[in-house]
């Protein structure tokens, strides 16, 4: 369903005026159709995927019938263990954002599409989609977006619309090791980034099938005021249980070209052995600057006035672009690309 206020006896001409004020296609007359497309960047075992959703909302008084064609960008047709995915395997719990104060009476998820393959791309096609008046239909799928580590740069990570700059530090003295993790996020897009939530998880101890590996025995934590920290247990991102420090930054909105900085410092006793401490980053939020996927082609059997809106959402879990190589009494900072393997 769509978030927003319910519409009660709102005149159709007002609805249509609002609809056409938001990125309209050329007017063709007939019933009003509004299309919302959401691209959600996610990861599966650190492999980036995109969840693409096309919501078709009939704001008119008669049913609409159409074909929907979503063509993948060149080079993105890569089959894998978790993609492409459809129906329940691709549905997201988060409701779609709508700029209109309208909720459909009913929302239906479309069945698995026809797949039309080409040498470098493919298209997902839904034929004869029927949308009754006041209702909505959603076509959606998961698709491969890129290889693990594709967002890493020398400065940190570069994502669509966002730049994350990272700096690590390591200081060893008198049997104590101090690690510093410094971050700056900049919104490079033309619109605000809403509901931004950024988390850094520093695994201090990991549990393998045969042993418990302590990477650092933490004795002191220090953070910038805009971070909330906790000691927690979760996956280290590589399929093993881990305990460590989670530091969370949350912002209601980060304006276009806006920046935010924060840091986390961990001091403790170094492990007696060796290991790789690999911070895991989590990023959530929504940018209304537009999507990152080609707009779906919608062919109606009868003329309609069509309005469109697209946005980008994040639900990413990524290995950081820096790692800490730990020895019995020392630590080295490495770029992710320099690490010998992905994981401790």
Secondary structure, 3 states (H helix, E strand, C coil): CECCCCCCCCCHHHHHHHHHCCCECCCCCCEEEEEEEEEEEEEECCEEEEEEEEEEEECCCCCEEEEEEEECCCCCCCCCCCCCECHHHHCCCCCECCCCCCCCCCEEECCCCEEEECCCCEEEEEEEEEECCCCEEEEEEEEECCCCCCCECCCEEEECCEEEEEEEEEEEECCEEEEEEEEEEEECCCCCEEEEEEEEEEEEEEECCCCEEECEEEEEEEECCCCEEEEEEEECCCCCEEEEEEEEEEEEEECCCCEEEEEEEEEEEECCCCEEECCEEEEEEEECCCCCCCCCEEEECCCEEEEEEEEEEEEEEEECCEEEEECCCCEEEEEHHHCCCCCC
